[in-house]
Amino acid sequence: CAFSLSGITSITLPASLELLDRQAFSGSKLSTAKFLGSDTEIEYGAFQQTPIESVTLPQNLRSLPNLVFYKCPSLERITLPSSIVSIGESAFSFTPLESITLPQNLTTISDAAFNSCDSLTTVTNASTRLRSVGEHAFYGCRKLTSIELPNAITIGNSAFNACSSLTSINLPAVESLGASAFAGCKHLRQASLSESLTRINNSTFYGCDSLRTITDCENIDTIDASAFDMCYYLEAVTAMKKVKFVGKRAFWYCTHLNWQLPEGLTTIDNYAFDGCKELETTLPSTIEYIGDYAFRGSKMPSYLVIPNATTHLGSNAFDGCGEIDSISFGTGLKVIPPYSFQQLTASMGRIHATGEWYEFSGALRKVEIPDNIEEIGECAFLQCWDVDTIIIGDGVTTIGAKAFYDCYAKYLSIGKSVTTIEELSFSKNAGNNRYSKIICKAANPPVFIGDNFSTLDINAELIVPVGSKEAYLNAPIWKVFTNITEQNFSAGDIDDIENETINIKINGNNVEFTHLTQNDTVTIYNLAGQLISQSTSTSIHLPTGVYIVKINDKVSKINIK
């Protein structure tokens, strides 16, 4: 610290000097320094916070120490000797460097080495040995437009965060890409990664709202939280075919993304594809966990298949996915959570983050809950206005509040195990309910909690099990129905509630469609969501199996035995 805070402005350091001590000129008035010796070593902070403009470094210097030129407000250019192998922490932080050539033997750029070098536009990499770029190394270098790092293996957290002029990156050797490494690079359009990279870390490309493509990423298996959050123009990540985990908000409001999720994917965390309005993907058969709001506002295919492997479905998971017009629930689910399929209807909407308007053309027409489901959460199908038919399986015991509120259905079938129907489950906002036929298979009338069927047409047909009519006539709410009949229920190949509208007859492997007009189209899918047939033919031969049949806007499940 011999000259620290001194008034010295210029110095020539002799060849005999072996070591320049730590903070030797820190805070002084020094503007020019020259080393005559080739082997002098320099300790940390030697020139920090000085007005130095020109410095000639020792030719055999191997390491630029930490803080050596930290906050030197006049240092616009410097030549680094080829002998340097490492640049220390915050070595050039907050300097007005305009350009820098990385020396040929450089292997390491330490944390914050060029942090907040606002004027740095050009980094020329002469090194073939550079392996590591530390955390915040180039953070906030707002004018940096490009950098080549062909041999870099490790890129630290926030290494290029807020480099808002950076337009492309090429990292063919990278094995580790830190959290927020390129976050806030608002002009970054293209990123070429490495086959050695297996993980996209938290917020790596957060807010890169010009990013279009990611290439050379074939072995990525983990995409962590907010990895591509608000990359509005990211269109495709098709090379990522080995992904097993997609983290929270990983692709939040990537409004142009359209990616077929790969087989092998098991986990989609909360908000992962929230607001991805162009995303139209079938769900891989391997999906086990779908988090809250996972696909809210996404396009999704018209026929949504929840795989058998799926055991957890989060609340609002498919909220507002207006292209969905039919759903098949896998055998692994026990609960349909709150708000999971609300507002699956043809409508207009706004992408909240961008203000952009979009229009959905689909609309859910039929809800069929299979027997493996035990509970339907509150508002699960809230305001699915176009639903015509609701069939609730025999495993369901509880129907949550407003589960089907504002569904303008005509047909309702309630399974035999339902014991509780919570408030406003089957009510609508105004006018008369459209139910013309209701089947309730429960021998004991389910208990209503609060108001239900609040705008009911009391003349709707109510069909109950043989021997239970008297119980329904004496049960709260049920007793207002004036047209109650009994029926001996038995399992059939086609849902009895819709025989008059679906017009399907099964004879062995032959399926016949009666009363079709020349404008009626019959579409058949298997339970994996694959299209089997689409025609106006009145019959088809199908192998043994379970199929979804759509005739115009009517949907039914058939079982060929």
VEXTI-258005 format. One record per residue: x, y, z of N, C-alpha, C in turn. Coordinates in steps of 0.1 Angstrom, whole numbers, plus 5000, padded with zeros to 4 digits. Example, Ala and Ser with C-alpha at 12.3 -4.5 7.8 and 13.67 -1.06 7.14 Angstrom:
! VEXTI-258005
513249435078512349555078513249675078;512849785071513749895071512950005079;
//
This chain:
! VEXTI-258005
500849885000500050005000500950135000;502150114995503150224996502650354990;501850354979501450474972499950494973;499250404981497750414982497350554986;496350604979495750734981496750854979;497850824973498850934970498551014958;499251124956499051214945499951174933;500651064933501451014922500650994909;501151044898500451034885501050944875;502350914876503050834866504250764873;504450634869505550554875506050454865;507450434865508050324858508650234869;508250114868508650014878509849934874;510949924882512249874877512149724874;513149674866513149534863513449444875;514149504885514449434897513249404906;512149474904510949454912510449314911;510349234921509749104921508249094923;507749184932506349184936505849324938;504749354932503949474934502949434945;503049494956502249454968500749494965;499949424974498449444973498149594975;497149644967496649774967497749884967;498849854960499949944960499650084956;498850104946498450234941496950264943;496250184951494850194953494450334957;493450394949492950524953493850634950;494950614943495950724940495450794928;496350894924496050974911496750914899;497250794900498150734890497350724877;497950774866497350754852498150674843;499550664845500350584836501350494845;501450364840502350274847503050184837;504350164839505150074830506049984838;505949854835506849754841507949724832;509249744837510349714829510749574830;510449504841510749364843509649274837;510049154832509149064826508548964836;509148954848508648854857508048904870;507849034871507249094883505849034885;505549004897504148954901503349074907;502049064905501149174909500149114919;499949174930498949124940497649204938;496549154945495249204942495049354946;494249424937493849564940494949664937;496049614930497249704929496849844923;495949844913495649974907494150014908;493449954917492049974918491650114922;490650164915490050294918491150404916;491850394905492750494901492350544887;492750664883492450714869493450664859;493950544860494950494851494350484837;495150534827494750524813495650434805;496850414809497850334802498650254811;498850124808499650044816500349934807;501649914809502449814802502749704812;502149584810502249474820503549394818;503949324828505149234826504849124816;505749094807505549004796505348854800;505848824812505648684817504648674828;503848774829502748764840501748654837;501548574847500648454845499248474850;499148564859497748584865497548734868;496348784863495848914867495148894880;495548954890494948934903493548994905;492848954915491549014918491649164920;490649234915490449374917491549464912;492349404903493549484899493249614893;492249614884491849744878490349784881;489949734892488549754897488249904898;487149944891486650084891487750184887;488450154876489350254870488650324859;488150444862487250514853487750564840;489150554838489750604825490350494817;490250374821490950264814490050214803;490350254790489550224779490050104771;491450084772492049974764493249924771;493549804769494749744776495149624767;496449594767497049474760497449384771;496949254770497249154780498349064774;499449044781500448954776499948814774;500548744764500148604760500348504771;501148544781501448444792500348424802;499448514802498348514812497448394810;497248324821496348204821495048224829;495048324837493748354845493648504847;492348544847491948684850491148674863;491548744873491048734886489648794888;489048774899487748824902487748974902;486749034895486449174894487649254889;488549184881489749244877489549374869;488449374861488149494853486749554856;486149504866484749554869484649704869;483549744863483249894863484349974857;484949924846485850014839485250034825;485650144818485150174805485850114793;486349994796486949914785486049914773;486649934761485849934748486049794741;487249744742487549614736488649544744;488749414742489749334749490049214741;491349174740491749054733492148954744;491448844745491848744755493048664750;494148664759495448604754495348454751;496248404743496148274737496348164748;496948184759497048084769496048094781;495048184779494048204790493248074792;493048034804492147914807490947954815;491048064823490048094833489748244833;488448274832487948414835487148404848;487648464859487048444872485748534873;485148514885483848574888483948724886;482948784879482848934878484049004872;484848924864486048984859485749114851;484749104842484349224834482949274837;482549254849481249294854480949444852;479849474845479449614843480449694836;481149634826481949714817480949764806;480349874808479249924800479649964786;480949994784481350034770481949914762;482049804768482749694761481849634750;482349654737481649614726482249484719;483549464721484249364713485149284723;484949154723485849054730486448964719;487748974717488348884707489048774715;488648654712489148534720490248474712;491548494716492648434709493048294715;492348264726492748144734492048014729;492747914728492147784725492047694737;492447754749492447684761491447734772;490747834768489747894778488647784781;488647744793487647644797486547694807;486847794814485947844825485647994824;484348024824483948164825483148174838;483548254847483048254861481648334862;481148324874479848394877479948544875;478948594868478848744866480048794858;480748714851482048754844481848874835;480748864827480448974818479049044821;478649024833477349084837477149224834;476049264827475849404824476649464814;477349384806478149444794477149474783;476449584784475249614776475549634761;476849664758477149684744477849574737;478049464744478749344739477849274729;478249264716477349204706477649064703;478949014705479248874702480448834710;480548704712481748644718481848504714;483048454710483248314706483948244718;483348134722483948054733483847904729;484747874719484647734713485047624722;485847654732486347544741485847564756;484947654758484547674772483647554776;484047504788483247394794482247434804;482647534812481847584823481547734821;480247764821479747904820479047934834;479548024842478948044855477648114856;477048114868475748184870475848334866;474948374858474848514854476048564846;476748474840477948514833477748624823;476648614815476348714805475048774808;474548774820473248834823473248984820;472149024813471949164810472949214799;473449124791474249164779473249194768;472549304769471349324761471649344746;472849354742473149364727473649234721;473849134729474449004725473348944715;473748904703472748854693472848704691;473948644694474148494692475248444701;475048314704476148244712476348104706;477648064707477947934702478847864712;478447764718479147694729479247544726;480047504716480047364712480647274722;481347324732482047234742481447234756;480447324758479947354771479347224778;479647204790479047094798478247144810;478447274814477747324825477347474822;476047504822475547634819474847684832;475347794838474947834851473547904850;472947914862471647984864471848124859;470848174851470748314846471948344838;472548244832473748274824473548384813;472448374806472148464796470848544798;470348544810469148614814469148764809;468048814804468048954801468848994788;469248894780469948924768468848944757;468249064757467049094750467149094735;468449094729468549084715469148954710;469248854720469748724716468748654708;469148614696468148544687468448394685;469748354687470048214684471048174694;470848044699471847984708472147844704;473447824701473947694697474647634709;474247524714474747464727475647344723;475647244731476547134730475846994733;476346894726475746764729476246704743;477246774749477646734762476846794773;475946894770475146964779473846884782;473546854795472446774799471346854807;471746974810470847054819470747204815;469547254814469447404812469047454826;469847534832469747564846468647674848;468347704861467347804864467647934857;466547984851466548124844467748144835;468248034829469348054820469148154809;467948144803467548244792466348324795;466248354808465048424813465048564806;463848594800463648734795464448754782;464848654775465448664762464348674752;463748794751462448804743462648814728;463848804723464148794709464548654705;464748564714465348434711464348344703;464848294692464048214682464348064683;465648034683465947894682467047854691;467047724696468047664704468447534696;469747524693470247404685471347334693;471647214688472747134694472447114709;471247064712470847034726470246904727;470746804720470046674719470046594732;470946624741471046544753470546614766;469846714764469246784775468146694781;468346664795467246584801466546664812;467046784816466446864826466447014822;465247064823465047214820464447274833;465347344840464947394853464047514853;463647564865462747674867463047794859;462147854852462247974844463347974834;463747854830464847854820464647934808;463447934802463048014790461948104793;461748144806460648224810460648354802;459448394796459248514788460148524776;460548404770461148404757460048404747;459348524745458148524738458148464724;459348484717459448444703460148304701;460448234712461048104710460048014703;460447964691459447884683459547734685;460847684686460947544686462247504694;462047394701463247324708463147184704;462947154691462647024687463746924689;465046974690466146884692466146824706;465346884715465346834729464346714730;464946594728464046474727464346374739;465146424748465446334760465046394773;464246504772463946574784463046494793;463346484806462546414816461946504826;462446624828461946714838461846854832;460646924834460447064830460047134842;460847234846460647294859459547414859;459347464871458447574873458647694864;457647734856457747844847458847834837;459147714834460347694824460047764811;458847754806458547814793457347924795;457347984806456248074809456048184798;454848184792454548284782455548284770;455948164766456648154753455548144743;455048254739453748254731453848204717;455048174712455148124699455647974699;455847924711456447784712455447684707;455947594699455147474695456147354695;456047274705456947164707456247034711;456446924704455846804708456746744719;456146734731456846694743457246544741;458546514744459046384741458646274750;458546144745458446034754459646024764;459345984776460345984786460146094796;459446204792459246314801458246264812;458646294825457846244836457246354844;457846474845457446584853457346714846;456146774848455946914843455446994855;456347084859456047154872455147274870;454747344881453847444881454147554870;453147604863453247714853454247684842;454647564840455747534830455447584816;454247564811453847614798452647714799;452547784810451447874812451547984801;450448014794450448114784451148084771;451447954768452047924755450947894745;450448004740449147994732449247914719;450447894714450547814702450947664705;451147634717451547494721450447394718;450647304709449647204706450347064706;450447014718451246884720450346784726;450546654722449946544729450846524741;450246464752451046434764451746304763;453046294765453746164764453146064774;453145934770452545834779453345824792;454545884793455345864805455045974816;454246074813453946184822453346134835;454046164846453546124860452946244867;453546354866453246474874452946594865;451746654866451446784859451046884869;451846994870451647084881450547184879;450347274889449347374889449647474877;448647504870448747604858449647564848;449947434847451047384838450847424823;449547414818449247444804448247554803;448047634813446947734813447147824800;445947844793445947924781446747874769;447247754770447847694758446847644748;447347614736446447574726445947424728;446947334729446747194731445847134720;445947004718445146934707443746934711;442846914701441446914703441046794712;441746684710441446564718442546544728;442346574741443346564751443346434758;444446364758444546234765445446254777;444946234789445746234801446246084803;447546064802448045924802447745844815;447845714813447545624825448645644835;449845694831450945704841450745834850;449945924846449746044853448946024866;449646054877449046034891448746164897;449346274893449046404898448746504888;447546574889447146674880446946804889;447646914886447547034894446347114891;445947204901444847294899445147384887;444147424880444247514868445147454857;445447324857446447274848446147304833;444847294829444447314815443347434815;443447514824442547634825442647714812;441447734806441447824794442047764781;442347634781442847574768441647554759;441247654752440047664745439947574732;441047514728441047424716440547284720;440547254733440247114737438747104735;438346994728436846964727436446834733;437446754737437146624743438346574751;438146504762439146464772439046314775;440146244775440246114780441146104793;440546064804441346064816441945924818;443245924821443945794824443545724837;444045604838443645524850444345564862;445445634861446245674873445745784882;444845864876444245974884443245934894;443245994905442145974915441346104918;441946214915441346344918441446434906;440346504902440346614893440346744901;441546814901441646924911440847044907;440847144916440147264914440547344901;439647394894439847484882440647414871;440847284872441747224862441347244848;440047244845439647254831438547364829;438747474837437747574836437847654823;436747704818436747784806437347724794;437047594791437347524779436247554769;436347674763435147714755435647804744;434947814733435347894722435148044726;436248114726436248254732437448334727;437348454731438548544729439248564742;440548584742441248604755442448694752;443148734763444348814761445548754768;446748744762447948704768448348814778;448348784791448548894800449848954799;450948884797452248934797452549024785;451949004774452249074762451049174757;449849144763448749224758448149184745;448749074739448249024726446948944727;446048974718444748904717444948774709;444148674713444048544706442648494706;442348394698441048344697441148194697;440248124705440247984705438947934697;439147834689438047784681437447664686;438047594695437447464700436447494711;435947394717435047404728434747264734;434847244747434647114753433147084752;432746974746431346934744430846834754;431746744758431246634767432346614778;431846594790432746554801432346414805;433346324805433046184809434146154819;433746134832434646104843434645954845;435845894843435945744845435745704859;435645574861435345514874436545524884;437745544879438945554888439045694895;438245794890438245924897437345914909;437845964921437145964933436546094937;437246204933436746334937436946434925;435946524924436046634914436146764922;437146834920437446954928436547074924;436547174933435747294930436047354917;435047404910435247484898436047404887;436147274888436947194879436547224864;435347234861434847264848434047384847;434347484855433647614856433547674843;432447724839432147804827432647734814;432547604813432647534801431347544794;431047654788429647684784429147594773;430047534765429547454754429347304757;429547264770429347124774427947094772;427646984765426346934763425946814772;427046734775426746614783427746594794;427346554806428146534817427946394822;428946304822428846174827429846154838;429346124850430246114862430345964866;431545914866431745764869431345714882;431345584884430845524896431845534907;433145574905434045584916434045714923;433345824917433345954923432445954936;432946014947432146024959431746164962;432646264958432346404961432546484949;431546574947431646674936431746814942;432846884939433147004946432247124942;432347234950431547354948431847404934;430747444927430847504913431547414903;431647284906432447194897432047214882;430747224880430147234866429347364865;429647464873428947584873429047654859;427847694854427747764841428147664829;427947544831427947444820426547424815;426247454802424947464797424547324792;424647224800424447084796422947044795;422646954786421346894785421246764793;422346684793422346554798423346544810;422846484821423746464833423546324838;424646254840424646124846425546124858;424946094870425746094883425945954887;427245914890427545774894427045724907;427045594909426445534920427045564933;428345604934429045624946428945764952;428445864944428346004948427546014961;428146074971427446094984427246244987;428146334981428046474984428246554972;427346654970427346744959427446884966;428546954964428747084971428047194963;428047314969427247424965427447464951;426347484944426347544930427047454920;427247324923427947234914427347224900;426047234899425347214886424447334883;424747454889423947574887424547654875;423847754871424347844861424047984865;424648074859424648214864423248284862;422548254851421248314849420448224840;419048254840418248174831417948034836;417247954828416947814832418047724829;418347624838419247524834418647444823;419547394814419147324802419047174804;419247124816419146984818417746934814;417746844804416446774801416346634805;417546574809417546434813418746424823;418346374835419346354846419246214851;420346144851420446004857421246014869;420745964880421445954893421445804897;422545734896422645594899422845564914;422945664922423145634937421745594943;421845484950420545434956420145524967;421045584974420745694984420945824978;419945914978420146044972421346114977;422246164969423446244973422946364981;423746404991423446514999423946644992;423046744991423446874985423946964997;425047024995425547125005425247264998;424347335004423947464998423047454986;423047554978422147564967422647484955;421847414948422147344935420947344926;421247334913420147344903419347464906;419947574909419247694914418247754904;418547734891417647774881417047664873;416647554881416247424875414947434868;414847354857413647314851413047194859;412047214867411647104876410946994867;410647014855410046914846411146824839;412446854842413446764836413246624840;413546524832413446384835414546344844;414246284856415146234866414946084867;416046004864415945864864416845814875;416245734884416945684896416945534897;417745474906417645324906416345264911;416045144906414845074910414745074926;413645104931413445104946413845224953;414345334947414845444954414045574951;412945564943412145684939411645754952;411145674961410545734973411545814981;412745764981413845834988414145974982;414145974969414346094961413246194963;411946144964410846224965410846294979;411646244988411646305002412946365005;413846374995415246424998415246574994;415946665002416046804998416546824984;416046914977416346954963415846844953;416146724955415646614946414146614946;413546644957412046624957411346724949;411946834943411246924935411046874921;411746764917411546714904410146654903;409446684892408046634890408046504881;409146474875409146364865410246264869;410046184880411046084885410645944881;411545874874411245734870412345644875;412145514876413145424880413645334869;414945294870415545214860416545114866;416644994861417644904865418944924857;419944984863421145024856422044914854;422644904842423644794839424644864830;425944814831426944864822426744824808;426944924799426744894785427944944777;427944914765429144944756429145094753;427945154753427745294750426945364761;427345484764426645554775425245574771;424345514780422945514777422345654776;422945754783422445884783422345954770;423245904760423245974747422945884736;422245774738421945684727421145764716;420245854720419445914710420146024702;421346064706422046164698423246114691;423946004697425145954691424845854680;423745774681423345694670424445584666;424845504676425845404673425345274677;425645174668425345034671426544944669;426744854678427944774678427544624675;428144564665427944424663429244354660;429844294671431144234670432144344669;432944334658433944434655433444544645;432144534641431544624632430744734640;431044854636430344964642429445034632;428245054634427345124625426845254631;426745354622426245484626424945514618;423945524626422545544619422145684620;421145714611420545844610421545954607;422645924600423646024595423046094583;423346224583423146304570424446314562;424346354550425546364542426546464547;426146554556427046654561427746604574;427346484580427846434592429146374590;430146414599431546354598431746264611;432246144608432546054620434046044621;434546084633435946084636436245994648;437245904646437545804656438945814660;439245814674440545814680440745694689;441945644690442245554701442545624714;442745554725442945624738444245694739;445145674729446445754729446245884722;445045914717444746034710445146034695;445445914690445845894676444545884667;444545954656443445954647443345814640;442245744641442045614635441345624621;440245714621439445724609438745854610;438545914598437646034597436946024583;435646004583434945984571433446014573;432646004562431246014563430545874561;431345774562430845634560429945594572;428945514569427945474580428445354587;429545294584430045174592431545164591;432145094601433545074601433844944609;434944874605435444754612436544794620;436544774634437544814643438044694651;439444684653439944584662439444594676;439644494684439244504698439944614705;439244684713439844804720438744904724;439245014730438345124734438645244725;437645314720437745424711436945534715;437345654711436545774712435945804698;434645824698433945854685433345994686;433646074676433046204675432146214662;430946244664430046274653429646424654;430246504645430146644646430646694660;429746744668430146794682429746694693;429246574689428846474699430046374701;430346344713431446254716430946134725;431446014722431145894730432345804730;432445724740433445614741432745484739;433445404730432845274727433945164730;433445044734434344934737434044814728;435044784719434944674710435544554717;434744454720435144334728435444214719;
//
